[in-house]
Amino acid sequence: QQAALIEDKYIARQAVRQRFSVSTQHYSFTSSAFVELVRAQGGEAYEFILREGKTYDTINDVRTLRSEMGVIYMSSFNEAVISKMLREANLVFSELFSARPHIFIGRNNPLAGRTSVTMADLVSLPCLTYEQGDQNAFYYSEEILSTLNHERSIKVTDKGTIIDLMVGTDGYTISSGICPSYLRGEDIISIPLEVDEVNRIGVITHKDYRPTALGQEYLDI
């Protein structure tokens, strides 16, 4: 890619194409920031990539330099395993913020009027989670309390489907509670979950990484 940039500039005399790529777990705020970055830095020629997917793939994308950075979360449950994996890949985790766990549900869900919920309140409702493929260990789960058994469980691979299921069923998913209003609208409700856990959401990069101009702007957004 670096050689192609040089050829574009000095041989083909073309405008330098801006390139930026980020891998992330399924977070609405990462795609929202990506949209803002494109709006601010689009220019005439660019190639921006947002890879939203499995936890293992997010880490591997950054390890192999397929993406400049990745966005994942850590908790007291998965921190030891994820930290070991990052160390072995020469990656570092830089915390962006901490968030108390919330559930996302549709506005017609029986729990929609609550100011908070407990795990006991969720027993009879379908649990919606993101499928992690061959690396489906508890530690790679994007949702806390992944070791709990659920009578009703639905696994999906993309954010659009999980939103459709929240709106069309009584299903719930556990996340950070952070969702841009223009993506959520009035159909999705965020309610605090009463558990002794904290989501530490952060960026993973190579140990010797220095942010590009676009990478730094994405972090700022």
PyMOL commands that set and color helices and strands:
alter all, ss='L'
color gray80, all
select helices_A, chain A and resi 2-10+28-41+55-63+79-88+119-122+138-140+159-168+181-184+213-220
alter helices_A, ss='H'
color red, helices_A
select strands_A, chain A and resi 18-24+46-52+69-74+91-99+102-106+127-130+153-156+173-175+188-192+199-206
alter strands_A, ss='S'
color yellow, strands_A
deselect
rebuild
show_as cartoon
